[in-house]
């Protein structure tokens, strides 16, 4: 299980990195909203990955199906 603080840190860093790609294409007042949207999507992706990873791990254990 990934800790909430680790998910937050990774989502935060990912959102900053992604926003840097197109920050010059959006107005300054739109940047905080864009950051929040990107952050939410990155965090949701991490959570979805964790769910799938946990399911796969359970399926791979002998005698547990």
SVG drawing of the C-alpha trace seen along z (x, -y; Angstrom):
<svg xmlns="http://www.w3.org/2000/svg" viewBox="-10 -36 19 59">
<polyline fill="none" stroke="black" stroke-width="0.4" points="0.0,0.0 1.3,-3.4 1.2,-6.0 -1.0,-9.0 1.9,-11.4 3.9,-9.5 0.9,-9.7 0.6,-13.4 4.3,-14.0 4.4,-12.1 1.2,-13.7 2.5,-17.2 5.8,-16.7 4.1,-15.2 1.6,-18.0 4.4,-20.6 6.4,-18.7 3.4,-18.4 2.3,-22.0 5.8,-23.2 5.2,-21.7 2.4,-24.1 2.5,-26.8 3.3,-29.4 0.1,-28.4 -2.3,-29.4 -3.0,-32.6 -1.4,-33.1 -4.8,-33.2 -5.6,-29.8 -2.5,-28.1 -3.7,-27.3 -6.8,-25.6 -4.7,-23.7 -2.4,-22.6 -5.2,-21.3 -6.8,-19.5 -3.5,-17.8 -2.7,-17.0 -6.1,-15.3 -5.6,-13.2 -2.1,-12.1 -3.2,-11.2 -6.2,-9.2 -3.9,-7.4 -1.6,-6.4 -4.5,-5.1 -5.8,-3.1 -2.3,-1.7 -2.2,-0.7 -5.6,1.1 -4.5,3.0 -1.2,3.9 -2.8,5.2 -5.2,7.3 -2.4,8.8 -0.4,9.5 -3.3,11.4 -3.9,13.4 -0.2,14.4 -0.2,15.9 -0.4,19.6 -3.8,21.0 -5.5,17.7 -7.9,17.1"/>
</svg>
